[in-house]
Amino acid sequence: MAEQTKNNQGFNLNRLLRFGRDVRAELNRVTWPTATDTRRMTLMVFILVSIIALFLLAVDLLIGAGLNCLFGLGA
């Protein structure tokens, strides 16, 4: 039981502070995008999502029309 207590020391302020310093050091190494890059990438995402949404809408309408013709359901 004493060995388990030795390995599991519980809350350790020094380890927590070291972790905080390590996180800050890693964040300083990150290459952050510029505002222009962020706007450009956001616009690209909106465009691609819109294209995919339109494609899925077309596929859904085609499948719905095909099933309607096949089974004669609906108006």
N, C-alpha and C positions, 0 to 999 in steps of 0.2 A: 504494500500500500504506500509506503514511503517513496518507493521508486516512481510510482505513478504521479505522486505529488511533485516530485522533482522535475519530471518531464512536462507536466502541465502546470505552469506557474500562474496561469490566469492572466489578468490584465497587466500589461507591461508598458509603461509610458514611453520608455526608450524605443521599443519596437514600433509603437504607433507614430512617434515623431520621425523615426527613420523612414517609415513607410510614406509619410507625408512629404518628406524631402525627396524621396525617390519619385513620387508621382509628379512633383513640381519639376524635377530634372527631366523626366520623360516628356512632359508637356512643353518644355522649352526646346526640345529636339524636334517637335512636330512642325512640319511645313504647312502653315495655314494658308488657304486660298485667299486671293485678294477679293475685294468686293466685286470687281468686274467678273472674275472667274465664277464667283458664287452666283451672280445674276445670270450669266451665260449658261451655267449648268442647270440652274433652276428652270430657265426657259426651255432648255432641251428636254428636261424631264416632263414638263407640262405638254410639250408638243408630242413626245412619244406616247404619253399616257392617252392623249386625245386620239392619236392615230390607232392605238390598240383598242380603245373604247369603240371607235367607229367600226373597226374591223369586227369586233365581237358582236356589235349591234347588227351588222350585215349578215354575219353567220347565223345569228339567232333568228332573224327575219326569214332567211332562206330555209332554215330547218323547220321553222313554224309553218311556212307556206308549203313546204314539201309534205309535212305530216298532214296538213289540212287537205291537200289534194289527194293524198294516199288514203286517208280514212274518211274524208268527206265530213269532217266535224266542223262545227261553227257555222257562221252565216254564209 
